[in-house]
Amino acid sequence: MYAPLLAHIARYVALTESEEALLCSYLRVQTIGRKDHLLREGQVCAANYFVLQGCLRTYLVSEKGTEQTILFGIENWWLTDYASLDTGQASQFNIQAVEATQVVVLAQDVQEEVFRRLPPLERYFRLVLQRAAAAALFRIKFLYSMSGEERYRHFSHAWPGFVQRVPQYMLASFLGFTPEFLSKIRAKVEPEQRAGIS
């Protein structure tokens, strides 16, 4: 059940079998139906979530009532609202399942005990968060320095299977433009990609 998470951890730090068993004793698995929420704006985020199978997204709702997708999380990715998790204050974000999703839950109320009893996990989470922070900075760079077409080309090249998994309006929101604009870009770019031009 926890094998994908343990394999992911092993890429960064080494745990003994007894340490793995101890970690698993603190975890649980949760299944979320498509379009159901792990977290809604106004709730306090109570856990860190590792995606075993499926796809999550973090989004906010603008003053105009439109949804703005901020992050996606697919297999082997962690997702949470760290501001709410760390402070205990209400979240300003929503975490929703894009498709039926199964996650490993590391609850906030046991996290410090886990780190105390398993010190290598602090290094693991530091390394994972460093990579996530770097990815967030690159996303901001792409939003400000690339055209819409360049952003779509980059994203579809980096994560080709992912583009087909996510509804068009969510992908457009994540890339920073309207679904209509995304349709025009895809109509131009995808035939080129199939022909091996780009």
C-alpha positions in Angstrom: 0.0 0.0 0.0 2.8 2.5 0.9 5.4 1.1 -1.5 5.3 4.1 -3.9 5.9 6.5 -1.0 8.7 4.3 0.4 10.3 4.1 -3.0 10.1 7.9 -3.4 11.7 8.4 0.0 14.5 5.9 -0.9 15.5 8.2 -3.8 16.5 10.8 -1.2 17.3 9.1 2.1 17.9 5.6 3.4 15.5 4.1 5.9 15.9 0.7 7.6 13.0 -1.8 7.4 12.1 -1.1 11.0 12.1 2.7 10.3 9.8 2.1 7.3 7.5 0.1 9.4 7.5 2.9 12.1 6.7 5.5 9.5 3.8 3.4 8.0 2.3 3.2 11.5 1.7 6.9 11.4 0.2 7.0 7.9 -3.2 6.2 6.4 -4.6 6.0 2.9 -7.5 8.1 1.8 -9.5 7.8 -1.4 -11.1 10.9 -2.9 -13.8 10.8 -5.6 -13.5 12.9 -8.8 -14.3 16.6 -8.1 -14.4 15.9 -4.3 -12.3 18.1 -2.0 -9.5 17.4 0.4 -9.5 21.0 1.5 -11.9 23.9 1.1 -11.2 27.6 1.5 -11.9 28.5 5.1 -10.9 25.1 6.5 -7.7 24.5 8.4 -5.3 22.2 6.4 -4.6 19.2 8.7 -2.3 17.0 6.7 0.3 16.6 4.0 -0.8 14.4 1.0 1.3 12.1 -1.2 -0.5 11.1 -4.4 -0.4 7.3 -4.9 -2.8 7.4 -7.9 -4.8 10.1 -9.6 -4.5 13.9 -9.8 -5.2 16.8 -7.4 -5.2 20.5 -8.0 -4.9 23.5 -5.7 -7.0 26.4 -6.8 -8.4 29.7 -5.5 -11.6 31.5 -6.4 -11.1 35.1 -7.5 -13.3 38.1 -6.5 -15.2 37.6 -9.8 -15.9 34.0 -8.8 -13.6 32.4 -11.4 -11.3 29.5 -10.4 -7.6 30.0 -10.8 -5.6 26.7 -10.7 -2.2 27.2 -8.9 -0.8 23.7 -8.7 -1.4 20.2 -9.9 -0.3 17.1 -8.0 0.0 13.7 -9.8 1.6 10.4 -8.8 4.6 10.7 -6.5 3.9 14.3 -5.7 3.2 15.9 -2.3 0.5 18.5 -2.0 -0.7 20.6 0.9 -1.3 24.2 2.0 1.8 24.8 4.0 0.6 28.3 5.3 -2.5 26.8 6.8 -0.7 23.6 7.9 2.0 25.5 9.8 -0.1 28.3 11.3 -3.3 26.5 12.0 -5.1 29.4 10.3 -7.9 29.0 7.7 -6.8 28.1 4.2 -7.3 30.5 1.3 -7.1 27.7 -1.1 -9.0 24.6 -2.2 -7.5 21.1 -2.9 -9.7 19.1 -5.3 -9.4 15.7 -7.0 -9.4 16.2 -10.8 -9.9 12.4 -11.1 -10.5 9.6 -8.6 -7.4 9.9 -6.4 -5.7 7.9 -3.7 -3.4 9.7 -1.3 -1.2 8.8 1.7 -2.0 11.1 4.6 0.6 12.4 7.0 -1.4 14.2 9.6 -0.1 17.5 11.0 -0.7 16.3 14.6 1.9 13.5 14.3 4.4 15.1 11.9 6.7 16.5 14.6 6.8 13.1 16.4 7.6 11.4 13.1 10.5 13.8 12.5 11.8 13.3 16.0 11.7 9.5 15.8 12.9 9.4 12.1 15.4 12.2 11.6 16.2 11.2 8.0 12.6 12.3 7.0 13.4 15.9 7.8 16.2 15.8 5.2 13.8 14.1 2.8 11.1 16.8 3.1 13.7 19.5 2.9 14.9 18.1 -0.4 11.4 17.6 -1.8 10.4 21.2 -0.7 13.6 22.6 -2.3 12.6 21.0 -5.7 9.0 22.2 -5.3 10.2 25.8 -4.6 12.5 25.7 -7.6 9.6 24.5 -9.8 7.4 27.3 -8.5 10.0 29.9 -9.4 10.4 28.5 -12.9 6.6 28.6 -13.3 6.5 32.2 -12.4 9.4 32.9 -14.8 7.5 31.1 -17.6 4.3 33.1 -16.9 6.2 36.4 -17.2 8.7 35.6 -19.9 7.0 33.2 -22.4 4.1 33.7 -24.8 1.0 31.6 -24.3 2.0 29.3 -27.1 5.5 28.9 -25.7 4.1 28.1 -22.2 1.8 25.4 -23.8 4.6 23.9 -25.9 6.9 23.8 -22.8 4.3 22.2 -20.6 3.1 19.7 -23.2 6.7 18.7 -23.9 7.6 18.3 -20.2 4.4 16.4 -19.3 2.9 15.0 -22.5 0.6 12.5 -20.7 -0.6 15.0 -18.2 -2.1 17.4 -20.8 -4.6 14.7 -21.7 -5.6 14.0 -18.1 -6.7 17.5 -17.1 -9.8 19.3 -18.3 -9.0 22.1 -20.7 -10.4 24.9 -18.5 -8.1 23.8 -15.6 -5.0 23.6 -17.8 -5.8 27.0 -19.4 -6.2 28.5 -15.9 -2.9 27.0 -14.8 -1.1 28.3 -17.9 -2.6 31.7 -17.5 -5.1 32.1 -20.3 -8.7 31.4 -21.3 -10.0 28.0 -22.5 -10.8 29.6 -25.8 -7.2 30.7 -26.3 -5.9 27.3 -25.3 -8.2 25.7 -27.9 -6.6 27.9 -30.6 -3.1 27.0 -29.4 -3.8 23.3 -29.3 -5.3 23.4 -32.8 -2.1 24.9 -34.1 0.5 23.0 -31.9 -0.8 19.5 -31.7 -0.8 18.7 -35.5 2.8 20.0 -35.5 3.7 17.7 -32.6 2.1 14.7 -34.2 4.1 15.4 -37.4 7.3 15.8 -35.4 7.8 19.4 -36.3 8.2 20.9 -32.8 
